[in-house]
Amino acid sequence: MLTELRTHVARRLNLPQEEVFAGQPLSAVLAASPTAINSIDLLDAFAGALADVGVDEDVELPTMTLDHTAEEVVTALGKQLAATSS
C-alpha cells in the first residue's frame, strides 16, 4: 500500500517518484514541482494520495516541516496504518 501511496503522491506533484522520494527535503520537492506552489499544495498531494488508495479515513497527516522528507511522511503514515490494522 505504501508503494501505491508513493506513486499517487508523485503523480499529484507531477514529478517522477524517484525525485520525490530521493531523500531531499520537502522544500526541494516543492521547488521542483511544476504544480505545487506552497506547503498547502504538498499537504493536498499527500491527502489526495491517501484518498486515492482509500485510507484517508484511517490516518491523519503527520505534522511536518519543509525540512522533512517525503519518505519520512510516508513512514509516519505507514506506522498509523499498521496501528489501525492491529
Secondary structure, DSSP 4 states (H G I P E B T S, - for coil): -HHHHHHHHHHHHTS-HHHHTSS-BHHHHHHH-SS--SHHHHHHHHHHHHHHTT-TTT--PPP--TTSBHHHHHHHHHHHHHHH--
